[in-house]
Amino acid sequence: MKAERRGGTAPWAKVLGAVLLVPVVALVALFALSRVRESGREHDAFEATRADATRFADTLVATKGVTPSDQDVRDALDGFAGHGPRLGLLVGVRPAEHGTRVFVHFSRPYERGMSLFGPSDAMAVRCFTIELPEATRDRPRVTAHGPDVSCTTLAASTPN
């Protein structure tokens, strides 16, 4: 008699492998989709901070003029916060060669995807440099810095 057996996998093992593989593939696909959606929400939050900074700069020039003091900027920021949650923080006001330079830190919340072991909300944080021109006919120039740039360090390192 032959005691030899042909190589192969039992049919029940193939079925079991397929049944276990389907949830794993579905979980990986769900995770990838949630990362893409989270990335989109984060991008939208960063763009919202840019819009906030631009609106704030226009409001600041309209209400306080082109040479505001620190307190004028704080008052404008407090008044601007009346349009929604307080998401702006004044870091510094410096005189510049052709006007005034304001450093403001804006943030917006966004929802994270698949937060299993942490908070479901995150913050998109960005530093902005707003350069107010000498004349009111010119629009303020708003510069958005990367999310890894510290507003405090930027304000301290920028010369007058």
Summary of the structure (lengths in Angstrom):
residues: 160
radius of gyration: 26.8
end to end distance: 96.6
largest distance: 103.4
contacts: 422
relative contact order: 0.15
helix: 47%
strand: 24%
